[in-house]
Amino acid sequence: MKKKLLIIFSICITLVACSPEKSGPINSILSEEENNDLDQVDTIQDELKPIKLDFQPVELVELELLDEDRIKNVKEINLNEYIINVYNKKETNEEIVDEGVYHVGIEIKGCTYEIGEAGYGFSEMIDADIINVNDIEYIRISGGLGAAYPVEYYLKIEDRVPMIHIYQELPVYIEDIDNDGTIEWISEYGGQVTIYKEQSGLWCYVRLHDEFDYVYYDRESNNFNVVMDRGKESQRINTYILSNDTLIPD
């Protein structure tokens, strides 16, 4: 009997000794993985460096005269001495190409110049006004190429000839965001950001979404937020501020 008890006791000790721990090794592995993730995030944050923005000159385009026999006016927007025409284009003098596509033009001193498309489906959403930036007047035309694609045009009149300042861009925010004395014009919508500004007498721009997959500008914090690995478990947001035409990690 004592022999049997000794054998059973020996078996129990063997089973306990050979059974895997349920907490030790597993917790250890999880901790190691979490530490690796944290180390990776720390490494990524440490690697953030200033990004010098490469502004390129904008080619200012002089608008062409519009053949008024090839359009059908839908409405007019009066802006002091200027008239913004909203119209459909005609394939011939009679046939309208597409009644659902609305174009805009500007009439100055009896001459009408073609600007571009400003609305799909509805003409009511197309509007225009005059804004003043640094004592310079600009004509702003707003519309939408679809329900989720708002667009704006900015024109400057030079010697009675309209020049496109910003062409068919997403909504624009105008402010000296880096306090360097030069106004930035920031177009931002749906993860796309373009910055316009004057440099050495030239009108220039840079598209941040050419560099980043998804970026947005936060007016309240005055930060540019870059979404990295969007939609993945490793998704993160890198925050920058603009200073001396450079994105500085914040």
PyRosetta script that sets phi, psi and omega in degrees:
from pyrosetta import init, pose_from_sequence

init()
pose = pose_from_sequence("MKKKLLIIFSICITLVACSPEKSGPINSILSEEENNDLDQVDTIQDELKPIKLDFQPVELVELELLDEDRIKNVKEINLNEYIINVYNKKETNEEIVDEGVYHVGIEIKGCTYEIGEAGYGFSEMIDADIINVNDIEYIRISGGLGAAYPVEYYLKIEDRVPMIHIYQELPVYIEDIDNDGTIEWISEYGGQVTIYKEQSGLWCYVRLHDEFDYVYYDRESNNFNVVMDRGKESQRINTYILSNDTLIPD")
pose.set_psi(1, -46.4)
pose.set_omega(1, 177.6)
pose.set_phi(2, -60.4)
pose.set_psi(2, -34.3)
pose.set_omega(2, -179.6)
pose.set_phi(3, -66.5)
pose.set_psi(3, -41.1)
pose.set_omega(3, 179.8)
pose.set_phi(4, -64.5)
pose.set_psi(4, -43.2)
pose.set_omega(4, 179.5)
pose.set_phi(5, -62.6)
pose.set_psi(5, -37.1)
pose.set_omega(5, 178.8)
pose.set_phi(6, -64.3)
pose.set_psi(6, -40.1)
pose.set_omega(6, -179.9)
pose.set_phi(7, -65.8)
pose.set_psi(7, -45.7)
pose.set_omega(7, -179.1)
pose.set_phi(8, -62.5)
pose.set_psi(8, -42.2)
pose.set_omega(8, 179.4)
pose.set_phi(9, -62.4)
pose.set_psi(9, -39.0)
pose.set_omega(9, 179.3)
pose.set_phi(10, -66.0)
pose.set_psi(10, -39.0)
pose.set_omega(10, 180.0)
pose.set_phi(11, -65.3)
pose.set_psi(11, -42.9)
pose.set_omega(11, 179.8)
pose.set_phi(12, -61.7)
pose.set_psi(12, -42.8)
pose.set_omega(12, 178.7)
pose.set_phi(13, -62.4)
pose.set_psi(13, -40.9)
pose.set_omega(13, 179.7)
pose.set_phi(14, -63.3)
pose.set_psi(14, -43.2)
pose.set_omega(14, -179.0)
pose.set_phi(15, -64.4)
pose.set_psi(15, -43.1)
pose.set_omega(15, 179.6)
pose.set_phi(16, -64.1)
pose.set_psi(16, -40.6)
pose.set_omega(16, -178.2)
pose.set_phi(17, -68.5)
pose.set_psi(17, -33.1)
pose.set_omega(17, -175.1)
pose.set_phi(18, -90.9)
pose.set_psi(18, -18.9)
pose.set_omega(18, -177.6)
pose.set_phi(19, -68.4)
pose.set_psi(19, 138.6)
pose.set_omega(19, -178.8)
pose.set_phi(20, -71.2)
pose.set_psi(20, 147.2)
pose.set_omega(20, 175.3)
pose.set_phi(21, -72.9)
pose.set_psi(21, 136.3)
pose.set_omega(21, -177.3)
pose.set_phi(22, -85.7)
pose.set_psi(22, -18.1)
pose.set_omega(22, -175.6)
pose.set_phi(23, -112.5)
pose.set_psi(23, -46.2)
pose.set_omega(23, -172.7)
pose.set_phi(24, -54.1)
pose.set_psi(24, -69.1)
pose.set_omega(24, -175.5)
pose.set_phi(25, -61.7)
pose.set_psi(25, -40.9)
pose.set_omega(25, -177.4)
pose.set_phi(26, -65.1)
pose.set_psi(26, -48.0)
pose.set_omega(26, 177.7)
pose.set_phi(27, -59.7)
pose.set_psi(27, -36.4)
pose.set_omega(27, -179.5)
pose.set_phi(28, -64.2)
pose.set_psi(28, -42.3)
pose.set_omega(28, -179.8)
pose.set_phi(29, -65.3)
pose.set_psi(29, -45.2)
pose.set_omega(29, 179.6)
pose.set_phi(30, -60.8)
pose.set_psi(30, -43.0)
pose.set_omega(30, 179.6)
pose.set_phi(31, -61.7)
pose.set_psi(31, -39.4)
pose.set_omega(31, -179.8)
pose.set_phi(32, -65.9)
pose.set_psi(32, -41.1)
pose.set_omega(32, 179.0)
pose.set_phi(33, -65.6)
pose.set_psi(33, -43.7)
pose.set_omega(33, 179.9)
pose.set_phi(34, -63.2)
pose.set_psi(34, -40.4)
pose.set_omega(34, 178.7)
pose.set_phi(35, -63.9)
pose.set_psi(35, -39.1)
pose.set_omega(35, 178.1)
pose.set_phi(36, -62.5)
pose.set_psi(36, -41.9)
pose.set_omega(36, 178.7)
pose.set_phi(37, -62.5)
pose.set_psi(37, -44.9)
pose.set_omega(37, 179.2)
pose.set_phi(38, -63.3)
pose.set_psi(38, -40.7)
pose.set_omega(38, 177.9)
pose.set_phi(39, -62.1)
pose.set_psi(39, -39.3)
pose.set_omega(39, -179.1)
pose.set_phi(40, -65.4)
pose.set_psi(40, -42.9)
pose.set_omega(40, 178.5)
pose.set_phi(41, -62.7)
pose.set_psi(41, -44.7)
pose.set_omega(41, 179.2)
pose.set_phi(42, -60.2)
pose.set_psi(42, -39.8)
pose.set_omega(42, 179.8)
pose.set_phi(43, -64.4)
pose.set_psi(43, -42.8)
pose.set_omega(43, 179.7)
pose.set_phi(44, -61.5)
pose.set_psi(44, -46.3)
pose.set_omega(44, 179.7)
pose.set_phi(45, -62.1)
pose.set_psi(45, -40.0)
pose.set_omega(45, -179.5)
pose.set_phi(46, -65.9)
pose.set_psi(46, -27.5)
pose.set_omega(46, -176.2)
pose.set_phi(47, -82.8)
pose.set_psi(47, -10.1)
pose.set_omega(47, 179.8)
pose.set_phi(48, -62.3)
pose.set_psi(48, 127.8)
pose.set_omega(48, -178.2)
pose.set_phi(49, -129.2)
pose.set_psi(49, 158.8)
pose.set_omega(49, 175.3)
pose.set_phi(50, -58.3)
pose.set_psi(50, 143.9)
pose.set_omega(50, -179.6)
pose.set_phi(51, -118.0)
pose.set_psi(51, 112.5)
pose.set_omega(51, 177.8)
pose.set_phi(52, -75.7)
pose.set_psi(52, 125.7)
pose.set_omega(52, -177.8)
pose.set_phi(53, -84.8)
pose.set_psi(53, 134.6)
pose.set_omega(53, -177.2)
pose.set_phi(54, -99.4)
pose.set_psi(54, 86.5)
pose.set_omega(54, 179.0)
pose.set_phi(55, -71.9)
pose.set_psi(55, 137.2)
pose.set_omega(55, 179.7)
pose.set_phi(56, -119.8)
pose.set_psi(56, 145.6)
pose.set_omega(56, -180.0)
pose.set_phi(57, -63.5)
pose.set_psi(57, 140.0)
pose.set_omega(57, 173.7)
pose.set_phi(58, -88.8)
pose.set_psi(58, 133.7)
pose.set_omega(58, 177.1)
pose.set_phi(59, -83.0)
pose.set_psi(59, 106.8)
pose.set_omega(59, 179.3)
pose.set_phi(60, -72.9)
pose.set_psi(60, 122.3)
pose.set_omega(60, -173.8)
pose.set_phi(61, -102.6)
pose.set_psi(61, 129.0)
pose.set_omega(61, 174.6)
pose.set_phi(62, -80.6)
pose.set_psi(62, 129.3)
pose.set_omega(62, -176.1)
pose.set_phi(63, -71.4)
pose.set_psi(63, 150.1)
pose.set_omega(63, -179.9)
pose.set_phi(64, -95.5)
pose.set_psi(64, 150.8)
pose.set_omega(64, 177.6)
pose.set_phi(65, -64.9)
pose.set_psi(65, 145.0)
pose.set_omega(65, -177.0)
pose.set_phi(66, -98.6)
pose.set_psi(66, 135.9)
pose.set_omega(66, 174.6)
pose.set_phi(67, -80.1)
pose.set_psi(67, 103.8)
pose.set_omega(67, -173.3)
pose.set_phi(68, -70.2)
pose.set_psi(68, -13.3)
pose.set_omega(68, 175.6)
pose.set_phi(69, -76.9)
pose.set_psi(69, -12.8)
pose.set_omega(69, -176.7)
pose.set_phi(70, -106.3)
pose.set_psi(70, 19.9)
pose.set_omega(70, 179.0)
pose.set_phi(71, -135.4)
pose.set_psi(71, 159.8)
pose.set_omega(71, 172.9)
pose.set_phi(72, -124.6)
pose.set_psi(72, 110.6)
pose.set_omega(72, -178.4)
pose.set_phi(73, -66.0)
pose.set_psi(73, 136.0)
pose.set_omega(73, 178.1)
pose.set_phi(74, -105.1)
pose.set_psi(74, -42.8)
pose.set_omega(74, 176.6)
pose.set_phi(75, -160.6)
pose.set_psi(75, 163.9)
pose.set_omega(75, 177.8)
pose.set_phi(76, -124.2)
pose.set_psi(76, 144.1)
pose.set_omega(76, 175.4)
pose.set_phi(77, -119.6)
pose.set_psi(77, 115.4)
pose.set_omega(77, -176.5)
pose.set_phi(78, -87.9)
pose.set_psi(78, 126.4)
pose.set_omega(78, 178.4)
pose.set_phi(79, -128.0)
pose.set_psi(79, 81.7)
pose.set_omega(79, -178.5)
pose.set_phi(80, 55.7)
pose.set_psi(80, -111.9)
pose.set_omega(80, -178.1)
pose.set_phi(81, -87.1)
pose.set_psi(81, -0.3)
pose.set_omega(81, -179.4)
pose.set_phi(82, -114.0)
pose.set_psi(82, 153.2)
pose.set_omega(82, 175.0)
pose.set_phi(83, -128.0)
pose.set_psi(83, 126.9)
pose.set_omega(83, 174.6)
pose.set_phi(84, -95.5)
pose.set_psi(84, 119.3)
pose.set_omega(84, 179.3)
pose.set_phi(85, -96.7)
pose.set_psi(85, 131.7)
pose.set_omega(85, 173.0)
pose.set_phi(86, -108.5)
pose.set_psi(86, 126.4)
pose.set_omega(86, -171.0)
pose.set_phi(87, -150.6)
pose.set_psi(87, 163.3)
pose.set_omega(87, 168.3)
pose.set_phi(88, -99.8)
pose.set_psi(88, 148.1)
pose.set_omega(88, 177.0)
pose.set_phi(89, -88.6)
pose.set_psi(89, 150.9)
pose.set_omega(89, 176.8)
pose.set_phi(90, -110.3)
pose.set_psi(90, 142.1)
pose.set_omega(90, 174.6)
pose.set_phi(91, -73.7)
pose.set_psi(91, -42.6)
pose.set_omega(91, 173.0)
pose.set_phi(92, -123.1)
pose.set_psi(92, -166.5)
pose.set_omega(92, 178.9)
pose.set_phi(93, -70.0)
pose.set_psi(93, -13.1)
pose.set_omega(93, -176.3)
pose.set_phi(94, -118.0)
pose.set_psi(94, -41.5)
pose.set_omega(94, -172.5)
pose.set_phi(95, -84.2)
pose.set_psi(95, 129.7)
pose.set_omega(95, 176.3)
pose.set_phi(96, -84.4)
pose.set_psi(96, 133.0)
pose.set_omega(96, -178.7)
pose.set_phi(97, -63.2)
pose.set_psi(97, -53.9)
pose.set_omega(97, -179.1)
pose.set_phi(98, -156.7)
pose.set_psi(98, 111.4)
pose.set_omega(98, -177.8)
pose.set_phi(99, -67.8)
pose.set_psi(99, -16.3)
pose.set_omega(99, -178.7)
pose.set_phi(100, -86.9)
pose.set_psi(100, -6.1)
pose.set_omega(100, 179.9)
pose.set_phi(101, -109.1)
pose.set_psi(101, 121.0)
pose.set_omega(101, -177.1)
pose.set_phi(102, -109.1)
pose.set_psi(102, 130.8)
pose.set_omega(102, 178.9)
pose.set_phi(103, -108.5)
pose.set_psi(103, 162.6)
pose.set_omega(103, 176.5)
pose.set_phi(104, -126.5)
pose.set_psi(104, 148.0)
pose.set_omega(104, 174.6)
pose.set_phi(105, -140.9)
pose.set_psi(105, 167.6)
pose.set_omega(105, 179.8)
pose.set_phi(106, -125.5)
pose.set_psi(106, 132.0)
pose.set_omega(106, 179.8)
pose.set_phi(107, -103.3)
pose.set_psi(107, 124.2)
pose.set_omega(107, 179.2)
pose.set_phi(108, -131.5)
pose.set_psi(108, 119.6)
pose.set_omega(108, 177.6)
pose.set_phi(109, 52.4)
pose.set_psi(109, 43.2)
pose.set_omega(109, 176.4)
pose.set_phi(110, 84.5)
pose.set_psi(110, -6.2)
pose.set_omega(110, 178.3)
pose.set_phi(111, -106.5)
pose.set_psi(111, 133.0)
pose.set_omega(111, -179.3)
pose.set_phi(112, -109.1)
pose.set_psi(112, 129.9)
pose.set_omega(112, -178.2)
pose.set_phi(113, -113.3)
pose.set_psi(113, 140.9)
pose.set_omega(113, -179.8)
pose.set_phi(114, -82.4)
pose.set_psi(114, 134.2)
pose.set_omega(114, 179.3)
pose.set_phi(115, -106.2)
pose.set_psi(115, -63.0)
pose.set_omega(115, 180.0)
pose.set_phi(116, 162.8)
pose.set_psi(116, -173.4)
pose.set_omega(116, 179.3)
pose.set_phi(117, -73.5)
pose.set_psi(117, 142.2)
pose.set_omega(117, -178.9)
pose.set_phi(118, -138.8)
pose.set_psi(118, -3.4)
pose.set_omega(118, -179.5)
pose.set_phi(119, -163.8)
pose.set_psi(119, 142.8)
pose.set_omega(119, 173.9)
pose.set_phi(120, -119.2)
pose.set_psi(120, 124.3)
pose.set_omega(120, 173.9)
pose.set_phi(121, 88.6)
pose.set_psi(121, -44.1)
pose.set_omega(121, -176.3)
pose.set_phi(122, -133.5)
pose.set_psi(122, 137.0)
pose.set_omega(122, 176.3)
pose.set_phi(123, -93.8)
pose.set_psi(123, -14.7)
pose.set_omega(123, -176.2)
pose.set_phi(124, -64.2)
pose.set_psi(124, -27.2)
pose.set_omega(124, -176.6)
pose.set_phi(125, -78.9)
pose.set_psi(125, -8.3)
pose.set_omega(125, -179.4)
pose.set_phi(126, -85.2)
pose.set_psi(126, 127.3)
pose.set_omega(126, -178.8)
pose.set_phi(127, -144.1)
pose.set_psi(127, 169.1)
pose.set_omega(127, -178.9)
pose.set_phi(128, -152.8)
pose.set_psi(128, 151.0)
pose.set_omega(128, 175.0)
pose.set_phi(129, -155.3)
pose.set_psi(129, 177.7)
pose.set_omega(129, 178.4)
pose.set_phi(130, -114.9)
pose.set_psi(130, 129.7)
pose.set_omega(130, 177.5)
pose.set_phi(131, -118.7)
pose.set_psi(131, 159.1)
pose.set_omega(131, 179.8)
pose.set_phi(132, -120.9)
pose.set_psi(132, 122.7)
pose.set_omega(132, 178.5)
pose.set_phi(133, -127.4)
pose.set_psi(133, 116.9)
pose.set_omega(133, -178.3)
pose.set_phi(134, 54.0)
pose.set_psi(134, 43.4)
pose.set_omega(134, 178.0)
pose.set_phi(135, 65.2)
pose.set_psi(135, 20.8)
pose.set_omega(135, 175.1)
pose.set_phi(136, -117.3)
pose.set_psi(136, 131.4)
pose.set_omega(136, 179.3)
pose.set_phi(137, -85.8)
pose.set_psi(137, 135.8)
pose.set_omega(137, 174.9)
pose.set_phi(138, -127.4)
pose.set_psi(138, 143.0)
pose.set_omega(138, 173.8)
pose.set_phi(139, -94.9)
pose.set_psi(139, 122.7)
pose.set_omega(139, -180.0)
pose.set_phi(140, -107.7)
pose.set_psi(140, 126.1)
pose.set_omega(140, 177.1)
pose.set_phi(141, -118.6)
pose.set_psi(141, 125.8)
pose.set_omega(141, -179.1)
pose.set_phi(142, -117.8)
pose.set_psi(142, 147.6)
pose.set_omega(142, 179.6)
pose.set_phi(143, -163.4)
pose.set_psi(143, -158.0)
pose.set_omega(143, 179.8)
pose.set_phi(144, -158.5)
pose.set_psi(144, 126.2)
pose.set_omega(144, 177.1)
pose.set_phi(145, -95.2)
pose.set_psi(145, 66.6)
pose.set_omega(145, -174.1)
pose.set_phi(146, 113.5)
pose.set_psi(146, 166.4)
pose.set_omega(146, -175.3)
pose.set_phi(147, -65.2)
pose.set_psi(147, -27.9)
pose.set_omega(147, -174.1)
pose.set_phi(148, -118.7)
pose.set_psi(148, 26.5)
pose.set_omega(148, -179.3)
pose.set_phi(149, -138.9)
pose.set_psi(149, 76.3)
pose.set_omega(149, 178.1)
pose.set_phi(150, -70.7)
pose.set_psi(150, 144.4)
pose.set_omega(150, 179.8)
pose.set_phi(151, -134.6)
pose.set_psi(151, 156.4)
pose.set_omega(151, 176.6)
pose.set_phi(152, -139.0)
pose.set_psi(152, 146.6)
pose.set_omega(152, 171.6)
pose.set_phi(153, -117.1)
pose.set_psi(153, 145.6)
pose.set_omega(153, 173.1)
pose.set_phi(154, -128.6)
pose.set_psi(154, 124.5)
pose.set_omega(154, -178.4)
pose.set_phi(155, -118.1)
pose.set_psi(155, 147.7)
pose.set_omega(155, 173.6)
pose.set_phi(156, -125.1)
pose.set_psi(156, 133.7)
pose.set_omega(156, -178.7)
pose.set_phi(157, -93.1)
pose.set_psi(157, 120.3)
pose.set_omega(157, 179.3)
pose.set_phi(158, -123.0)
pose.set_psi(158, 117.3)
pose.set_omega(158, -177.7)
pose.set_phi(159, 53.0)
pose.set_psi(159, 44.8)
pose.set_omega(159, 178.3)
pose.set_phi(160, 65.6)
pose.set_psi(160, 13.2)
pose.set_omega(160, 176.8)
pose.set_phi(161, -114.7)
pose.set_psi(161, 125.6)
pose.set_omega(161, -179.4)
pose.set_phi(162, -75.6)
pose.set_psi(162, 133.8)
pose.set_omega(162, 177.1)
pose.set_phi(163, -119.2)
pose.set_psi(163, 134.2)
pose.set_omega(163, 177.4)
pose.set_phi(164, -72.7)
pose.set_psi(164, 119.9)
pose.set_omega(164, 178.2)
pose.set_phi(165, -91.0)
pose.set_psi(165, -47.4)
pose.set_omega(165, 173.7)
pose.set_phi(166, -134.6)
pose.set_psi(166, 126.7)
pose.set_omega(166, -173.5)
pose.set_phi(167, -106.5)
pose.set_psi(167, 121.2)
pose.set_omega(167, 170.3)
pose.set_phi(168, 43.0)
pose.set_psi(168, 57.1)
pose.set_omega(168, -176.4)
pose.set_phi(169, -105.3)
pose.set_psi(169, 163.1)
pose.set_omega(169, 175.4)
pose.set_phi(170, -69.0)
pose.set_psi(170, 166.8)
pose.set_omega(170, -175.2)
pose.set_phi(171, -48.3)
pose.set_psi(171, 137.7)
pose.set_omega(171, -171.0)
pose.set_phi(172, -112.0)
pose.set_psi(172, 134.0)
pose.set_omega(172, 175.0)
pose.set_phi(173, -110.0)
pose.set_psi(173, 127.0)
pose.set_omega(173, -172.9)
pose.set_phi(174, -112.6)
pose.set_psi(174, 115.3)
pose.set_omega(174, -177.0)
pose.set_phi(175, -169.7)
pose.set_psi(175, 151.1)
pose.set_omega(175, 172.1)
pose.set_phi(176, -84.9)
pose.set_psi(176, 86.1)
pose.set_omega(176, -170.0)
pose.set_phi(177, -76.9)
pose.set_psi(177, -19.5)
pose.set_omega(177, -179.9)
pose.set_phi(178, -109.1)
pose.set_psi(178, 8.6)
pose.set_omega(178, 175.0)
pose.set_phi(179, 54.4)
pose.set_psi(179, 40.0)
pose.set_omega(179, 178.0)
pose.set_phi(180, -103.3)
pose.set_psi(180, 6.2)
pose.set_omega(180, 179.1)
pose.set_phi(181, 90.6)
pose.set_psi(181, -4.2)
pose.set_omega(181, 179.5)
pose.set_phi(182, -114.4)
pose.set_psi(182, 129.0)
pose.set_omega(182, -178.9)
pose.set_phi(183, -72.0)
pose.set_psi(183, 133.6)
pose.set_omega(183, 170.6)
pose.set_phi(184, -100.4)
pose.set_psi(184, 139.4)
pose.set_omega(184, 173.2)
pose.set_phi(185, -110.2)
pose.set_psi(185, 109.6)
pose.set_omega(185, -172.9)
pose.set_phi(186, -108.2)
pose.set_psi(186, 115.9)
pose.set_omega(186, 175.2)
pose.set_phi(187, -95.3)
pose.set_psi(187, 122.3)
pose.set_omega(187, -175.1)
pose.set_phi(188, -145.2)
pose.set_psi(188, 127.2)
pose.set_omega(188, 176.3)
pose.set_phi(189, -172.2)
pose.set_psi(189, 132.3)
pose.set_omega(189, 172.2)
pose.set_phi(190, 58.3)
pose.set_psi(190, 38.8)
pose.set_omega(190, 177.1)
pose.set_phi(191, 84.5)
pose.set_psi(191, 6.0)
pose.set_omega(191, 178.2)
pose.set_phi(192, -115.3)
pose.set_psi(192, 130.8)
pose.set_omega(192, -179.8)
pose.set_phi(193, -134.0)
pose.set_psi(193, 129.4)
pose.set_omega(193, 173.3)
pose.set_phi(194, -125.9)
pose.set_psi(194, 133.7)
pose.set_omega(194, 177.9)
pose.set_phi(195, -110.6)
pose.set_psi(195, 127.6)
pose.set_omega(195, 174.9)
pose.set_phi(196, -112.3)
pose.set_psi(196, 144.0)
pose.set_omega(196, 173.7)
pose.set_phi(197, -166.7)
pose.set_psi(197, 164.3)
pose.set_omega(197, 178.1)
pose.set_phi(198, -91.1)
pose.set_psi(198, 133.4)
pose.set_omega(198, 178.3)
pose.set_phi(199, -134.2)
pose.set_psi(199, 121.6)
pose.set_omega(199, 178.8)
pose.set_phi(200, 50.4)
pose.set_psi(200, 40.4)
pose.set_omega(200, 177.9)
pose.set_phi(201, 81.8)
pose.set_psi(201, -0.7)
pose.set_omega(201, 179.4)
pose.set_phi(202, -107.5)
pose.set_psi(202, 143.0)
pose.set_omega(202, 176.0)
pose.set_phi(203, -86.1)
pose.set_psi(203, 117.5)
pose.set_omega(203, -170.4)
pose.set_phi(204, -126.6)
pose.set_psi(204, 166.6)
pose.set_omega(204, -180.0)
pose.set_phi(205, -150.4)
pose.set_psi(205, 161.5)
pose.set_omega(205, 171.3)
pose.set_phi(206, -147.2)
pose.set_psi(206, 137.1)
pose.set_omega(206, 179.7)
pose.set_phi(207, -102.3)
pose.set_psi(207, 112.7)
pose.set_omega(207, -179.3)
pose.set_phi(208, -70.3)
pose.set_psi(208, -30.2)
pose.set_omega(208, -178.6)
pose.set_phi(209, -75.2)
pose.set_psi(209, -4.1)
pose.set_omega(209, 169.2)
pose.set_phi(210, -77.0)
pose.set_psi(210, -23.9)
pose.set_omega(210, -179.1)
pose.set_phi(211, -96.6)
pose.set_psi(211, -36.2)
pose.set_omega(211, -177.4)
pose.set_phi(212, -119.7)
pose.set_psi(212, 148.5)
pose.set_omega(212, -179.2)
pose.set_phi(213, -68.0)
pose.set_psi(213, -39.5)
pose.set_omega(213, -176.6)
pose.set_phi(214, -147.4)
pose.set_psi(214, 122.0)
pose.set_omega(214, -177.7)
pose.set_phi(215, -144.2)
pose.set_psi(215, 145.7)
pose.set_omega(215, 177.0)
pose.set_phi(216, -144.4)
pose.set_psi(216, 154.3)
pose.set_omega(216, -179.1)
pose.set_phi(217, -104.1)
pose.set_psi(217, 127.4)
pose.set_omega(217, 179.1)
pose.set_phi(218, -100.8)
pose.set_psi(218, 107.5)
pose.set_omega(218, -176.7)
pose.set_phi(219, -64.1)
pose.set_psi(219, -37.3)
pose.set_omega(219, -175.6)
pose.set_phi(220, -64.5)
pose.set_psi(220, -44.4)
pose.set_omega(220, -179.3)
pose.set_phi(221, -93.0)
pose.set_psi(221, -10.7)
pose.set_omega(221, -178.2)
pose.set_phi(222, 61.3)
pose.set_psi(222, 38.0)
pose.set_omega(222, -179.1)
pose.set_phi(223, -117.9)
pose.set_psi(223, 151.1)
pose.set_omega(223, 168.7)
pose.set_phi(224, -100.3)
pose.set_psi(224, 122.0)
pose.set_omega(224, -176.8)
pose.set_phi(225, -107.8)
pose.set_psi(225, 121.8)
pose.set_omega(225, -178.7)
pose.set_phi(226, -105.4)
pose.set_psi(226, 120.1)
pose.set_omega(226, 179.3)
pose.set_phi(227, -89.5)
pose.set_psi(227, 117.9)
pose.set_omega(227, 179.7)
pose.set_phi(228, -101.4)
pose.set_psi(228, 144.3)
pose.set_omega(228, 178.9)
pose.set_phi(229, 52.1)
pose.set_psi(229, 46.4)
pose.set_omega(229, -175.7)
pose.set_phi(230, -58.2)
pose.set_psi(230, 130.0)
pose.set_omega(230, 178.4)
pose.set_phi(231, 86.1)
pose.set_psi(231, -4.6)
pose.set_omega(231, 179.7)
pose.set_phi(232, -101.7)
pose.set_psi(232, 166.2)
pose.set_omega(232, 178.1)
pose.set_phi(233, -62.9)
pose.set_psi(233, -26.9)
pose.set_omega(233, -177.9)
pose.set_phi(234, -88.4)
pose.set_psi(234, 10.2)
pose.set_omega(234, -177.9)
pose.set_phi(235, -57.2)
pose.set_psi(235, 138.8)
pose.set_omega(235, 178.6)
pose.set_phi(236, -151.9)
pose.set_psi(236, 165.1)
pose.set_omega(236, 179.9)
pose.set_phi(237, -120.1)
pose.set_psi(237, 122.5)
pose.set_omega(237, 174.5)
pose.set_phi(238, -99.3)
pose.set_psi(238, 129.5)
pose.set_omega(238, -174.3)
pose.set_phi(239, -107.9)
pose.set_psi(239, 135.4)
pose.set_omega(239, -179.4)
pose.set_phi(240, -132.0)
pose.set_psi(240, 155.6)
pose.set_omega(240, 168.8)
pose.set_phi(241, -117.6)
pose.set_psi(241, 154.6)
pose.set_omega(241, -179.4)
pose.set_phi(242, -95.1)
pose.set_psi(242, 128.8)
pose.set_omega(242, 177.7)
pose.set_phi(243, -152.3)
pose.set_psi(243, 125.6)
pose.set_omega(243, -180.0)
pose.set_phi(244, 52.4)
pose.set_psi(244, 45.8)
pose.set_omega(244, 179.3)
pose.set_phi(245, 58.7)
pose.set_psi(245, 29.6)
pose.set_omega(245, -179.7)
pose.set_phi(246, -133.9)
pose.set_psi(246, 137.7)
pose.set_omega(246, 174.2)
pose.set_phi(247, -85.3)
pose.set_psi(247, 118.2)
pose.set_omega(247, -177.9)
pose.set_phi(248, -105.2)
pose.set_psi(248, 127.6)
pose.set_omega(248, 176.7)
pose.set_phi(249, -56.8)
pose.set_psi(249, 132.9)
pose.set_omega(249, -177.2)
pose.set_phi(250, -106.3)
pose.dump_pdb("model.pdb")
